[in-house]
Amino acid sequence: MSSVSVSSISPLSGYVLVEPAEVQSQTASGIYIASDNQEKPQYGTVIAVGDDVVIDGATVKAPVKKGQTVVFKKWGGTEFKVADTEYQFLKFEDLLAIVK
């Protein structure tokens, strides 16, 4: 899939595509963190949003818009790599908050 670009990806109903924030390799006090001790951030920027989804006859509207920063579940979503950048497909219910 080397010809896939992020701008051409449109998530299916009930999903959003998020670019997670970069992993910090240094603490605020200047201490460097070993790469195997780094946790992936649980927040990022919404790149694309799928359509509303119907669950048990009820319509669930997309809770976010493109460009918003969101916090998501630690174990939620599916990673997807384009070039050297990792993205995450997340279900609407995997989103926890919008950062304002």
The 8 nearest C-alpha neighbors of each residue, nearest first, counted from 0:
[[1, 2, 3, 81, 4, 82, 80, 79],
 [0, 2, 3, 82, 81, 4, 80, 83],
 [1, 3, 0, 4, 81, 82, 5, 7],
 [4, 2, 1, 0, 5, 7, 81, 8],
 [3, 5, 6, 7, 2, 81, 8, 1],
 [4, 6, 7, 8, 3, 81, 46, 9],
 [5, 7, 4, 8, 9, 46, 47, 3],
 [6, 8, 5, 4, 9, 3, 47, 10],
 [9, 7, 5, 6, 10, 4, 47, 3],
 [8, 10, 47, 7, 11, 49, 48, 6],
 [11, 9, 49, 14, 15, 48, 8, 16],
 [10, 12, 49, 14, 13, 9, 50, 15],
 [13, 11, 50, 49, 52, 51, 14, 10],
 [12, 14, 52, 91, 90, 49, 51, 11],
 [15, 13, 90, 49, 89, 12, 10, 91],
 [14, 16, 48, 89, 88, 49, 47, 10],
 [15, 17, 88, 47, 46, 87, 45, 48],
 [18, 16, 45, 87, 46, 44, 86, 19],
 [17, 19, 86, 44, 43, 87, 45, 20],
 [20, 18, 43, 42, 17, 86, 44, 21],
 [21, 19, 43, 40, 42, 22, 18, 44],
 [20, 22, 23, 19, 40, 39, 43, 18],
 [21, 23, 39, 24, 40, 20, 37, 38],
 [22, 24, 25, 21, 26, 37, 32, 40],
 [25, 23, 32, 31, 22, 26, 34, 33],
 [24, 26, 31, 30, 23, 32, 29, 27],
 [25, 27, 30, 29, 28, 31, 24, 23],
 [26, 28, 29, 25, 30, 23, 31, 24],
 [27, 29, 26, 30, 25, 31, 32, 24],
 [30, 28, 26, 27, 25, 31, 24, 32],
 [29, 31, 26, 25, 28, 32, 27, 24],
 [30, 32, 25, 24, 29, 26, 33, 23],
 [33, 31, 24, 25, 34, 30, 36, 37],
 [32, 34, 36, 35, 31, 37, 24, 25],
 [33, 35, 37, 36, 32, 24, 38, 31],
 [34, 36, 33, 37, 38, 32, 24, 39],
 [37, 35, 33, 34, 38, 32, 24, 39],
 [38, 36, 34, 35, 39, 33, 32, 22],
 [39, 37, 40, 36, 22, 35, 41, 34],
 [38, 40, 22, 41, 37, 21, 19, 20],
 [41, 39, 42, 20, 38, 22, 19, 21],
 [40, 42, 71, 70, 73, 39, 72, 43],
 [43, 41, 70, 69, 40, 19, 71, 20],
 [42, 44, 19, 20, 18, 68, 69, 17],
 [43, 45, 68, 18, 17, 67, 66, 46],
 [44, 46, 17, 65, 66, 67, 47, 16],
 [45, 47, 17, 16, 65, 44, 66, 18],
 [48, 46, 16, 65, 15, 45, 9, 10],
 [49, 47, 15, 10, 16, 65, 14, 64],
 [50, 48, 10, 12, 11, 14, 15, 13],
 [51, 49, 12, 13, 52, 11, 48, 61],
 [50, 52, 60, 61, 12, 59, 13, 58],
 [51, 53, 13, 12, 59, 58, 50, 54],
 [52, 54, 58, 57, 56, 59, 55, 51],
 [53, 55, 57, 56, 58, 52, 59, 13],
 [56, 54, 57, 53, 58, 52, 59, 51],
 [55, 57, 54, 53, 58, 59, 52, 51],
 [58, 56, 54, 53, 55, 59, 52, 60],
 [57, 59, 53, 52, 60, 54, 56, 51],
 [60, 58, 52, 51, 53, 57, 61, 54],
 [59, 61, 51, 62, 58, 52, 50, 13],
 [60, 62, 51, 63, 59, 50, 91, 13],
 [63, 61, 60, 91, 64, 59, 94, 97],
 [64, 62, 61, 67, 65, 48, 97, 45],
 [65, 63, 67, 66, 48, 45, 62, 61],
 [64, 66, 45, 47, 46, 67, 48, 63],
 [67, 65, 45, 44, 46, 64, 68, 47],
 [66, 68, 45, 44, 65, 64, 69, 63],
 [69, 67, 44, 98, 43, 97, 45, 66],
 [70, 68, 97, 42, 96, 98, 43, 44],
 [69, 71, 42, 96, 95, 41, 94, 97],
 [72, 70, 94, 95, 41, 93, 42, 69],
 [73, 71, 75, 93, 74, 94, 95, 41],
 [72, 74, 75, 41, 71, 40, 76, 39],
 [73, 75, 72, 76, 71, 93, 77, 41],
 [76, 74, 72, 93, 73, 89, 77, 71],
 [75, 77, 89, 88, 87, 78, 90, 74],
 [76, 78, 88, 87, 79, 89, 75, 86],
 [79, 77, 87, 86, 88, 85, 76, 80],
 [78, 80, 86, 85, 87, 77, 81, 88],
 [79, 81, 85, 84, 86, 82, 78, 83],
 [82, 80, 84, 83, 85, 79, 4, 5],
 [81, 83, 84, 80, 1, 85, 4, 3],
 [84, 82, 81, 85, 80, 86, 79, 1],
 [83, 85, 81, 80, 82, 86, 18, 79],
 [86, 84, 80, 79, 81, 78, 83, 87],
 [85, 87, 18, 79, 78, 17, 80, 19],
 [88, 86, 78, 17, 77, 16, 79, 76],
 [87, 89, 16, 77, 76, 15, 17, 14],
 [90, 88, 76, 15, 14, 93, 87, 91],
 [89, 91, 14, 93, 92, 13, 15, 76],
 [90, 92, 93, 13, 94, 14, 89, 61],
 [91, 93, 90, 94, 95, 89, 13, 72],
 [94, 92, 90, 72, 91, 75, 71, 89],
 [95, 93, 71, 92, 91, 96, 70, 72],
 [94, 96, 71, 70, 93, 72, 97, 69],
 [97, 95, 70, 69, 94, 98, 71, 68],
 [96, 98, 69, 68, 99, 70, 67, 95],
 [97, 99, 68, 69, 96, 70, 67, 42],
 [98, 97, 68, 67, 69, 96, 70, 66]]
